[in-house]
């Protein structure tokens, strides 16, 4: 990233698991050993069955975080592994979350005026031999929201005062290339029906590491029948492009064996492969730059590097395609202007090195890259009770009524 690029962080406290010992959370998944959930939705169609659970977070990313997670006995990680009906349920619930935070009474009750919501999910199914942004491999959508008083605690990271490993885990070494690569991969006539390239500015910085698109139909698109098609097409395009780039660099487009990474081809051959590939010129230029930032890692080197977790998580690349997709409006909650009517954006951030996912590296309206440091301290009982009341009120909007 540009040396003048400002990077920020925000500490969010964790919660004592014993605090969740109340009837509202004493529910179990039908298919897996997953307890402490708010509700599980069983979705049965002629194309298959899905189980989607609404659950709290013990180490949340925000003041009022919940998540919608696939809780089937079969681990379903990519959005393409879910039925269209399940994807529709997940994101129609996400839309209801945005509508919930557009309600004046809710905004006032939970001090959300000037706050900020953000919906995000990660895909990193196959990095199982090092830390990754998707620690829980089943598909899950984070429903996040921060109060203004929390947002005001965001501070800039001084690169000179933190560990270089911490900094490199926040700023993926190829973040200055990922936007170019993602825009090219997602240039598609079908996607253009729903998405329009955009460049929202966060105070004085671009979200330079993500491909940003405006949702042409706004937040209500999340509740449409076509939303699942858009997301699944996006995944397919990203996976196809990942394989093409991998083949340029390694001659292979298959997944490497566990605890290994494909070795690079000779530099001259990589350049020839890039030149002959059906990529835009900007992408070819980005891939030539990428050549200087990747190196072969032998099986023996993998084992040696892995003895040091900092090195493992910043030098060894992800095993396969990894990315996050977030949904946001580049503005704060305003009780006089419903958030559901604000311009809605989708960001797509490919990842090659950083072990941190899109719920912990994301953008706020005035800061384009904020690292969320979770579990820093603990919620007080009063804060936790407010958190529970927030989740209960949201659950009521979904027709879930429990003590």
LODREN-156161 format. One record per residue: y, x, z of N, C-alpha, C in turn. Coordinates in steps of 0.1 Angstrom, whole numbers, padded with zeros to 4 digits, always signed. Each point is the difference from the previous one (the first is absolute). Example, Ala and Ser with C-alpha at 12.3 -4.5 7.8 and 13.67 -1.06 7.14 Angstrom:
BEGIN
-0057+0132+0078+0012-0009+0000+0012+0009+0000
+0011-0004-0007+0011+0009+0000+0011-0008+0008
***
This chain:
BEGIN
-0012+0008+0000+0012-0008+0000+0012+0009+0000
+0011-0006-0005+0013+0007+0000+0003+0005+0014
+0005+0012+0002+0003+0005+0013+0010-0008+0008
+0009-0008-0007+0010-0008+0006-0005-0014+0004
-0013-0002-0004-0006-0014+0003-0002-0001+0015
+0005-0011+0005+0000-0003+0015-0013-0008+0003
-0007+0005+0010-0012-0007+0005+0002-0004+0015
-0005-0011+0003+0003-0006+0014-0013-0003+0007
+0001-0003+0013-0012-0005+0007+0004-0010+0011
-0009-0008+0004+0002-0010+0010-0013-0001+0009
+0002+0001+0013-0011-0001+0009-0002-0015+0004
-0013-0004+0000-0003-0014+0004-0011+0002+0011
+0002-0007+0011-0010+0001+0011-0013-0007-0003
-0010+0003+0007-0013-0006-0001-0002-0011+0010
-0012-0006+0000-0003-0011+0010-0013+0004+0007
+0000-0004+0013-0012+0001+0008-0010-0010-0005
-0012+0003-0004-0010-0009-0005-0003-0011+0011
+0002+0003+0013-0003-0010+0010+0010-0012-0001
+0012+0003-0006+0010-0010-0001-0005-0012-0009
-0009+0003-0009-0005-0010-0009-0011-0009+0005
-0003+0002+0013-0010-0008+0007+0005-0014+0003
+0003-0008-0010+0004-0013+0002-0006-0009-0011
-0001-0013+0003-0007-0009-0010+0004+0001-0014
+0013+0002-0003+0005+0001-0014-0007+0010-0008
-0004+0011+0006-0007+0011-0007-0015+0001+0002
-0006-0008+0008-0014+0001+0003-0008-0007-0011
+0001+0005-0012-0008-0006-0011-0007+0012-0008
-0011-0004-0005-0008+0011-0006-0003-0004-0015
-0001+0011-0008-0004-0002-0014-0014-0005-0001
-0003-0008-0010-0013-0005-0002-0010+0010-0006
+0005+0010-0008-0008+0008-0008-0001+0015+0006
+0010+0004+0007+0000+0014+0005+0003+0001+0014
-0002+0011+0006+0004+0002+0015+0015+0003+0000
+0008-0011+0000+0015+0002+0000+0005-0012+0008
+0004+0004+0013+0005-0011+0009+0015+0002+0003
+0006-0009+0007+0014+0001+0003+0009-0005-0011
-0006-0009-0009+0008-0005-0012+0006-0013+0004
+0010-0004-0008+0007-0013+0002-0008-0011-0007
-0005+0003-0012-0007-0010-0008-0007+0006-0012
-0012-0005-0003-0007+0004-0012-0001-0011-0010
+0004+0002-0013-0001-0010-0010-0012+0003-0009
-0009-0010-0001-0012+0002-0009+0003-0007-0013
-0001+0008-0011+0004-0004-0013-0013+0001-0009
-0005-0012-0004-0013-0001-0007+0004-0005-0014
-0004+0007-0011+0002-0004-0013-0013+0002-0008
+0000-0004-0013-0012+0002-0008+0000+0015-0005
+0010+0007+0003+0001+0015-0004-0003+0009+0012
-0003-0006+0012-0003+0008+0012+0007-0006+0012
-0003+0007+0011+0006-0004+0013+0009+0012+0006
+0011-0004+0006+0008+0010+0007+0004-0006+0014
+0002+0010+0009+0004-0003+0014+0012+0008+0002
+0011-0007+0003+0013+0006+0002+0005-0003+0014
+0003+0011+0008+0004-0002+0014+0014+0003+0002
+0007-0008+0007+0014+0003+0005-0002+0006+0014
+0006+0012+0001-0003+0008+0013+0013+0007+0004
+0001+0003+0013+0011+0008+0005-0004+0015-0001
+0010+0009+0003-0002+0014+0000+0002+0006+0014
-0009+0008+0004+0002+0007+0013+0010+0011-0001
+0001+0007-0012+0010+0010-0002+0008-0005-0012
+0010-0009+0002+0007-0006-0011+0010+0009-0007
+0004-0003-0012+0010+0008-0007+0014-0006+0002
+0000-0012+0006+0013-0007+0002+0000-0009+0012
+0011-0007+0003+0001-0008+0012-0010-0011+0000
-0003-0007-0011-0008-0012-0001-0011+0001-0010
-0007+0011-0001-0010+0001-0011-0013-0008+0002
-0004-0005-0011-0014-0006-0001-0006+0006-0013
-0013-0003-0002-0006+0004-0013-0010-0011-0004
-0002-0001-0013-0010-0008-0006-0011+0009-0005
-0011+0000+0005-0011+0010-0003-0013-0007-0005
-0006+0006-0011-0013-0005-0004-0010+0004+0011
-0007-0011+0005-0010+0003+0011-0014-0005-0005
-0003+0003-0012-0013-0003-0006-0010+0011+0005
-0013-0003+0000-0009+0010+0004-0001+0011-0011
+0004-0003-0012+0001+0010-0011+0014+0005+0000
+0002+0013+0001+0013+0006+0000+0007-0002-0013
+0010-0008-0001+0008-0002-0012+0013+0007+0001
+0002+0010-0007+0012+0009+0001+0011-0003-0011
-0003+0001-0012+0010-0003-0010+0003-0015-0002
+0012-0003-0004+0003-0014-0002-0009-0007-0010
-0005+0008-0009-0009-0005-0010-0014-0005+0005
-0003+0004+0013-0013-0004+0006+0001-0013+0006
+0012-0006+0001+0002-0013+0007+0001-0011-0011
-0005-0012+0003+0002-0011-0009+0015-0003-0002
+0003-0006-0011+0014-0005-0002+0005-0009+0011
-0010-0008+0005+0004-0010+0011+0003+0008+0013
-0007+0011+0002+0003+0007+0013+0014+0007-0002
+0002+0006-0011+0013+0007-0003+0011-0010+0002
-0002-0012-0006+0010-0011+0001+0003-0004+0015
-0011-0001+0008+0002-0003+0014+0008+0011+0007
-0004+0012-0002+0007+0011+0006+0015+0000-0003
+0003-0001-0012+0015+0002-0004+0008-0013+0001
-0007-0012+0000+0007-0012+0003+0003+0000+0015
-0008+0006+0008+0003+0002+0014+0011+0010+0002
+0000+0010-0008+0012+0010+0000+0013-0007-0004
-0001-0009-0009+0012-0008-0004+0005-0009+0012
-0010-0006+0006+0003-0009+0012+0007+0009+0011
-0004+0013+0001+0006+0009+0010+0015+0002-0004
+0003+0002-0012+0014+0001-0005+0007-0013+0003
-0006-0011-0003+0007-0013+0003+0002-0001+0015
-0010+0004+0008+0001-0001+0014+0013+0008+0005
+0002+0012-0006+0011+0008+0004+0013-0004-0007
+0000-0011-0007+0012-0006-0006+0004-0012+0008
-0007-0004+0010+0003-0011+0009+0010+0004+0010
+0011-0007+0001+0011+0003+0009-0004+0000+0014
-0009-0009+0004-0004-0002+0014-0009+0012+0004
-0009+0005-0010-0008+0011+0003+0008+0013+0001
+0009+0001-0009+0009+0012+0000+0007+0001+0013
+0006-0011+0005+0007+0001+0013-0010+0002+0011
-0011-0007+0000-0009+0001+0011-0006+0014+0002
-0002+0007-0011-0006+0014+0001+0009+0011-0004
+0013-0003+0001+0011+0010-0002-0002+0008-0014
-0003-0008-0010-0002+0006-0013+0012+0001-0009
+0011-0005+0004+0012+0001-0009+0003+0015-0001
+0001+0005-0013+0002+0014-0002-0013+0008+0000
-0011-0007+0001-0013+0006+0000-0005+0002-0015
-0013+0004-0001-0005+0003-0013-0015-0002-0001
-0005-0008-0009-0014-0002-0002-0005+0009-0012
-0013+0003+0000-0006+0009-0010-0015-0003-0001
-0005-0003-0011-0014-0003-0002-0006+0012-0008
-0011+0005+0004-0006+0012-0007-0015+0001+0002
-0006+0005-0011-0015+0004+0002-0002+0013-0007
-0011+0007+0004-0004+0013-0005-0013-0002-0008
-0002+0009-0009-0013+0002-0006-0004+0015+0001
-0011+0002+0006-0005+0014+0001-0015-0001+0005
-0008-0006-0009-0013-0004+0004-0010+0012+0002
+0002+0011-0007-0010+0010-0001+0003+0013+0007
+0012+0001+0006+0003+0012+0008-0006-0002+0014
-0013+0004+0001-0007-0002+0013-0003+0014+0006
+0005+0011-0006-0003+0013+0005+0012+0007+0005
+0011-0007+0002+0012+0005+0007+0008-0012+0003
+0011+0002+0008+0008-0011+0004+0007-0006-0012
+0003-0013+0001+0006-0006-0012+0009-0012+0005
+0008-0005-0009+0009-0011+0003-0007-0013+0003
-0013-0001-0004-0007-0013+0002-0011+0003+0010
+0003+0001+0013-0010+0003+0010-0010-0011+0001
+0004-0012-0002-0009-0012-0001-0002-0002-0015
-0012+0002-0005-0003-0001-0014+0000-0014-0005
-0003-0011+0008+0001-0013-0006+0014-0003-0004
+0002-0008-0010+0014-0004-0005+0007-0006+0011
+0013+0004+0003+0008-0007+0009+0015+0001-0003
+0007-0011+0002+0014-0001-0003+0007+0000+0013
+0010+0009+0002+0008+0001+0012+0012-0010-0001
+0002-0008+0010+0012-0009+0001+0009+0006+0010
+0010+0007-0004+0009+0008+0009+0014-0007+0001
+0006+0002+0012+0014-0004+0002+0006+0007+0012
+0012+0005-0002+0007+0008+0010+0013-0007+0004
+0003+0000+0012+0013-0005+0005+0011+0010-0002
+0012-0005-0001+0012+0009-0002+0001+0011+0010
-0003-0003+0013+0001+0010+0010-0010+0011-0001
-0011-0003-0007-0010+0010-0003+0004+0008-0011
+0005-0006-0011+0004+0007-0012+0011+0010+0004
+0009-0004+0009+0011+0009+0004-0005+0013+0007
-0013+0001+0003-0005+0012+0006-0006+0010-0010
+0001-0004-0013-0005+0009-0010+0009+0013+0000
-0006+0011-0001+0007+0013+0000-0005+0009-0011
+0008+0009-0005-0003+0009-0011-0010+0011+0005
-0009+0004-0008-0009+0011+0003+0006+0013-0004
+0001+0009+0010+0005+0013-0004-0012+0009-0003
-0001+0004-0013-0011+0007-0005-0002+0013+0008
+0010+0006+0005-0001+0013+0007-0005-0002+0014
+0000-0012+0005-0004-0002+0014-0014-0006+0002
-0007-0003-0012-0013-0007+0001-0010+0010-0006
-0013-0003+0003-0010+0008-0006+0000-0002-0015
-0003+0011-0007+0000-0001-0015-0012-0010-0004
-0010+0000+0008-0011-0009-0003+0004-0015+0002
+0008-0002+0010+0005-0014+0002+0009-0004-0012
+0009+0009-0004+0009-0003-0011-0008-0002-0013
-0010+0008-0002-0007-0001-0013-0009-0013+0000
-0004-0004+0012-0007-0013+0001+0009-0012-0003
+0013+0002+0003+0009-0011-0002+0005+0000-0015
+0003+0012-0005+0004+0001-0014-0011+0006-0009
-0007-0008-0006-0011+0005-0009+0006+0010-0010
-0006+0012-0001+0005+0011-0009+0003-0005-0014
-0006-0011-0004+0003-0005-0014+0008-0012-0001
+0007-0004+0012+0008-0012+0000+0011+0000-0011
+0004+0011-0004+0011+0000-0011-0006-0003-0014
-0013-0001+0000-0007-0002-0013-0006-0014-0001
-0003-0006+0012-0008-0012+0001+0007-0012-0007
+0013-0001+0001+0007-0012-0006-0002+0001-0015
+0002+0011-0007-0002+0002-0014-0015-0004-0004
-0009+0005+0008-0014-0003-0003-0004-0014+0001
+0005-0007+0010-0003-0014+0003+0007-0009-0011
+0013+0003-0003+0006-0009-0010-0007+0001-0013
-0005+0012-0004-0007+0001-0013-0013-0008+0001
-0007+0002+0010-0013-0007+0002+0001-0015+0000
+0011-0005+0005+0002-0015+0001+0008-0006-0011
+0003+0008-0010+0007-0006-0012-0010-0008-0008
+0002-0013+0001-0010-0009-0006+0006-0014-0003
-0003-0005-0012+0006-0013-0004-0003-0011+0010
-0013+0000+0005-0004-0011+0009+0008+0001+0013
+0001+0012+0006+0007+0002+0012+0015-0003-0001
+0005+0003-0012+0014-0003-0003+0004-0015+0001
-0010-0008+0000+0003-0015+0002+0005-0002+0014
-0005+0008+0009+0003-0002+0014+0009+0010+0007
+0000+0012-0006+0007+0011+0007+0010+0006-0010
+0012+0004+0006+0010+0007-0007+0005+0012+0007
-0001+0012-0007+0004+0013+0007+0013-0002+0006
+0002+0006+0012+0012-0002+0008+0003+0014+0007
+0012+0001+0005+0004+0012+0008+0009-0003+0011
-0005-0008+0010+0009-0003+0012+0004+0013+0007
+0012+0000+0005+0005+0012+0007+0001-0003+0015
-0006+0010+0007+0001-0001+0015+0011+0008+0005
+0012-0006+0002+0012+0006+0003+0005+0010-0011
-0005+0012+0000+0004+0009-0011-0012+0007-0006
-0012-0005+0003-0012+0007-0006-0009-0010-0007
-0006+0004-0011-0011-0007-0007-0013+0001+0008
-0008-0010-0002-0014+0001+0005-0008+0009-0010
+0003+0012+0000-0003+0009-0011-0015+0003-0001
-0008-0003+0009-0014+0003+0000-0009-0012-0004
+0007-0012-0003-0008-0012-0003+0005-0006-0014
-0009-0006-0007+0004-0008-0011+0004-0014+0006
+0012-0004-0003+0005-0013+0006+0001-0010-0011
-0004-0013+0003+0001-0011-0009+0006-0012+0007
+0009-0007-0007+0004-0013+0005-0010-0010-0004
-0003-0009+0010-0009-0011-0003+0009-0011-0007
-0003-0003-0012+0008-0009-0008+0001-0014+0006
-0010-0004+0007+0000-0013+0006+0003+0000+0015
+0004+0012+0005+0004+0001+0014-0011-0001+0009
+0003-0002+0013-0011+0000+0011-0010-0011-0003
+0004-0011-0006-0010-0011-0002-0011+0004-0010
+0002+0011-0007-0011+0005-0009-0013+0003+0008
+0002+0004+0013-0011+0003+0008-0009-0012+0002
+0005-0012-0002-0007-0012+0003-0005-0006-0013
+0001+0007-0012-0004-0005-0013-0015+0003-0003
-0005-0008-0009-0014+0003-0005-0001+0013-0008
+0011+0005-0005+0000+0011-0009+0001+0013+0008
+0003-0001+0013+0003+0012+0008-0012+0009+0000
-0012-0006+0002-0012+0008+0001-0003+0008-0013
+0003-0007-0011-0002+0007-0013+0009+0012-0001
+0012-0001+0004+0010+0011+0000-0005+0011+0008
-0004-0002+0013-0005+0011+0009-0012+0006-0006
-0010-0008-0004-0012+0006-0005+0002+0008-0013
+0009-0004-0009+0003+0007-0012+0007+0013+0004
+0009+0000+0010+0007+0012+0005-0011+0010+0005
-0009-0004+0008-0011+0009+0005-0008+0006-0012
-0003-0008-0010-0008+0005-0011+0007+0010-0008
+0013-0002-0002+0009+0009-0008+0001+0013+0008
+0002+0000+0013+0001+0012+0008-0013+0008+0000
-0011-0007+0001-0013+0007+0000-0003+0006-0013
+0003-0007-0011-0002+0006-0013+0008+0012-0002
+0013+0000+0004+0009+0012-0002-0005+0011+0009
-0004-0003+0012-0005+0011+0009-0012+0007-0007
-0009-0007-0005-0012+0006-0007+0005+0009-0012
+0010-0005-0007+0005+0007-0012+0006+0014+0004
+0008-0001+0011+0007+0012+0005-0011+0010+0006
-0009-0006+0007-0011+0009+0006-0007+0007-0011
-0003-0007-0011-0008+0006-0011+0009+0011-0006
+0013-0002-0001+0008+0011-0006-0001+0013+0009
-0001-0002+0013+0001+0012+0009-0014+0006+0003
-0010-0009-0001-0014+0005+0004-0011-0002-0010
+0003-0007-0011-0010-0003-0010-0009-0011+0005
+0002-0006+0012-0009-0011+0005+0009-0012+0004
-0007-0012-0002+0007-0012+0005-0009-0008+0009
-0008+0007+0007-0009-0006+0010+0004+0005+0014
-0005-0007+0010+0004+0004+0014-0007+0012+0004
+0006+0010+0006-0006+0012+0005-0010-0004+0011
-0010+0009+0002-0009-0002+0011+0007+0001+0014
-0005-0006+0010+0006+0000+0013+0002+0015+0005
+0011+0002+0006+0004+0014+0005+0002+0010-0011
+0003-0005-0012+0003+0009-0011+0012-0006-0008
+0006+0008-0008+0010-0004-0010-0003+0007-0013
+0002-0007-0011-0003+0006-0013+0009+0013-0002
-0006+0010-0006+0007+0012-0003+0009-0002-0012
+0011+0007+0000+0009-0001-0011-0005+0008-0013
+0004-0005-0011-0003+0007-0013+0010+0012-0001
-0003+0009-0009+0010+0011-0002+0014-0006-0005
+0010+0006+0005+0014-0006-0003+0003-0003-0014
-0005+0009-0009+0003-0003-0015-0007-0013-0004
-0012-0002+0005-0007-0012-0004+0007-0013+0006
+0005+0001+0012+0007-0011+0006+0012-0004-0008
+0008+0011-0004+0012-0003-0008-0004-0007-0013
-0011+0005-0007-0004-0006-0012-0004-0015+0002
-0007-0003+0011-0004-0013+0003+0012-0009+0003
+0010+0005+0007+0012-0008+0002+0007-0003-0013
+0001+0010-0009+0007-0001-0012-0007-0010-0009
-0013-0001+0000-0007-0009-0008-0002-0014+0006
+0004-0002+0012-0002-0013+0007+0010-0010-0005
-0004-0013+0001+0008-0011-0005+0010-0004+0012
+0008+0010+0004+0010-0003+0011+0014+0001-0006
+0010-0006+0007+0014+0002-0004+0004+0014+0003
+0010+0005-0007+0005+0014+0001+0004+0003+0014
+0006-0010+0007+0004+0002+0014-0012+0003+0009
-0011-0007-0003-0012+0001+0008-0006+0014-0003
+0000+0004-0012-0005+0013-0004+0008+0011+0007
+0013-0001+0001+0008+0010+0007-0003+0000+0015
-0002-0012+0006-0004-0001+0014-0013+0007+0003
-0010-0002-0009-0013+0006+0002+0000+0015-0002
+0009+0005-0008+0001+0015-0001+0006+0005+0013
+0009-0007+0006+0006+0004+0013-0011-0001+0011
-0009-0010-0002-0011-0002+0010-0009+0012+0000
-0002+0007-0011-0008+0011-0001+0003+0011+0010
+0013+0001+0003+0004+0011+0009-0002-0004+0015
-0005-0013+0002-0002-0004+0014-0014-0004+0004
-0009+0002-0009-0014-0002+0003-0008+0012-0003
-0011+0002+0007-0008+0012-0002-0015-0005+0003
-0009+0008-0005-0014-0003+0002-0004+0003+0015
-0008-0008+0005-0006+0002+0014-0015+0000-0002
-0006+0011+0003-0014+0001-0001-0007-0007+0012
-0013-0002-0001-0007-0007+0011+0002+0009+0013
-0001+0013-0001+0001+0009+0011+0014-0001+0006
+0010+0000-0009+0014-0001+0005+0003-0013+0007
-0006-0011-0005+0001-0013+0006-0005+0000+0014
-0011+0006+0003-0006+0001+0013+0009+0008+0009
+0005+0011-0005+0009+0009+0008+0013-0006+0003
+0006-0006-0010+0013-0007+0002-0001-0011+0010
-0011-0007+0000-0002-0012+0008-0001+0003+0015
-0002+0013+0003-0001+0004+0014+0014-0002+0007
+0011+0000-0008+0013-0002+0005+0005-0013-0006
+0001-0011+0009+0003-0013-0005+0014-0001-0007
+0010+0008+0005+0013+0000-0007-0002+0005-0014
-0007+0011-0002-0002+0005-0014-0008-0010-0008
-0011-0006+0006-0008-0009-0008+0008-0012-0005
+0009-0005+0008+0008-0012-0003+0012+0003-0009
+0003+0012-0003+0012+0003-0008-0003+0008-0012
-0012+0007+0000-0003+0008-0012-0011-0006-0008
-0010-0006+0006-0011-0006-0008+0005-0014-0005
-0001-0002-0013+0005-0012-0006-0009-0012+0003
+0005-0012-0002-0008-0012+0002-0012+0001-0009
-0011-0007+0003-0012+0001-0008+0000-0008-0012
+0008-0011+0000+0001-0009-0012+0014-0006+0000
+0001-0010-0008+0013-0007-0001+0004-0005+0014
+0013+0002+0004+0006-0005+0012+0014-0004-0003
+0004-0012+0005+0013-0005-0002+0003-0011+0010
+0013-0003+0001+0004-0012+0008+0009-0009-0008
+0000-0012+0003+0009-0010-0006+0007-0008+0011
+0013+0000-0001+0008-0008+0010+0009-0010-0006
+0004-0010+0007+0009-0011-0004+0011-0001+0010
+0012+0000-0006+0012+0000+0009+0012-0006-0007
+0010-0003+0007+0014-0002-0005+0008+0011+0005
+0009+0006-0008+0007+0011+0005+0013-0004+0008
-0003-0009+0010+0011-0005+0008-0006-0005+0013
+0009-0002+0010-0004-0004+0013-0001-0015+0001
-0007-0005+0010+0000-0015+0003+0013-0005+0004
+0004-0011-0006+0013-0006+0003-0003-0015+0002
+0003-0005+0012-0004-0013+0003+0008-0011-0008
+0011+0004-0007+0007-0009-0008-0005+0000-0015
-0009+0010-0003-0005+0001-0014-0015+0002+0001
-0008-0010-0003-0014+0001+0001-0006+0012-0007
-0008+0008+0007-0006+0012-0005-0009-0003-0012
-0006-0012+0000-0009-0004-0011+0007-0001-0013
+0013-0001+0000+0008-0002-0012+0006+0013-0005
-0002+0011+0008+0006+0013-0004-0008+0006-0012
+0005+0010-0007-0007+0007-0010-0012+0007+0006
-0011-0002-0006-0013+0006+0005-0004+0012-0009
-0004+0011+0006-0005+0011-0008-0014+0004+0004
-0007+0007-0009-0013+0006+0003+0001+0014-0003
-0005+0009+0010+0000+0014-0003-0015+0004-0001
-0002+0010-0008-0013+0006-0002+0001+0015+0002
-0007+0006+0010+0001+0014+0003-0014+0006-0001
-0002+0008-0010-0013+0008-0001+0001+0011+0011
-0012+0004+0004-0001+0011+0010-0011+0010-0004
+0003+0012+0002-0010+0011-0003-0004+0008+0012
+0010+0002+0009-0002+0009+0012+0002-0007+0013
+0011-0008+0001+0003-0005+0013-0010-0009+0006
-0004+0002+0013-0010-0008+0006+0006-0013+0006
+0013-0002-0002+0007-0012+0006+0002-0010-0011
-0003-0013+0004+0001-0011-0010+0014-0007+0000
+0000-0010-0008+0013-0007-0003+0006-0008+0011
-0008-0002+0011+0005-0007+0011+0008+0009+0009
-0002+0013-0001+0006+0010+0008+0010+0009-0008
+0000-0001-0013+0010+0007-0008+0006-0010-0009
+0012-0006+0003+0005-0011-0007+0015+0001+0000
+0006-0010-0007+0015+0000-0001+0006-0012+0007
+0012+0004+0006+0009-0010+0006+0012-0001-0009
+0008-0011+0002+0012-0002-0009+0009+0012-0001
+0002+0007+0011+0010+0011+0001-0007+0014+0000
-0013+0000+0000-0008+0013+0001-0012-0001-0009
-0001+0008-0010-0010-0001-0011-0014+0004+0005
-0001+0009+0010-0013+0005+0004+0000+0001+0015
-0007-0009+0007-0001+0000+0015-0015+0002+0004
-0002+0010+0008-0014+0002+0006-0001-0008+0013
-0010-0009+0001-0002-0007+0012-0009+0008+0009
+0004+0004+0012-0008+0007+0010-0005-0011+0010
-0013-0003-0002-0006-0011+0008-0005+0005+0014
-0001-0009+0009-0005+0003+0013+0008+0010+0009
+0013+0000-0003+0009+0008+0008+0005-0008+0012
-0007+0001+0011+0004-0008+0012-0008-0013-0001
+0004-0010+0009-0008-0012+0001+0009-0012+0001
-0003-0011-0006+0007-0013+0001+0000-0004+0014
+0012-0005+0005+0000-0005+0014-0007-0014-0001
-0003-0006+0012-0006-0013+0000+0009-0010-0006
+0013+0001+0003+0010-0010-0006+0000+0001-0015
+0000+0012-0005+0000+0002-0015-0013-0005-0006
-0011+0002+0007-0013-0004-0005-0001-0016+0000
+0005-0006+0010+0000-0015+0001+0008-0006-0011
+0011+0007-0004+0008-0005-0011-0007+0002-0013
-0007+0011-0001-0009+0003-0012-0010-0011-0002
-0007-0004+0011-0010-0010+0000+0006-0014-0004
+0011-0003+0006+0007-0013-0004+0003+0000-0015
+0005+0011-0005+0003+0001-0014-0012-0003-0009
-0012+0006+0004-0012-0002-0008-0005-0014+0002
+0002-0006+0012-0005-0014+0002+0009-0009-0009
+0013+0002+0000+0008-0009-0009-0003+0002-0014
-0003+0012-0005-0004+0002-0014-0014-0007-0002
-0009+0001+0009-0013-0006-0002+0001-0015-0001
+0010-0006+0007+0002-0014-0001+0004-0004-0014
+0007+0008-0007+0004-0003-0014-0011+0000-0009
-0011+0007+0004-0013+0000-0008-0010-0011+0004
+0004-0008+0010-0008-0010+0005-0010+0005+0010
+0002+0012+0006-0008+0005+0010+0006-0003+0014
-0006-0007+0008+0006-0004+0013-0010+0004+0011
+0003+0010+0008-0008+0004+0011+0009+0004+0012
-0005+0000+0012+0008+0004+0011+0002+0015+0000
***
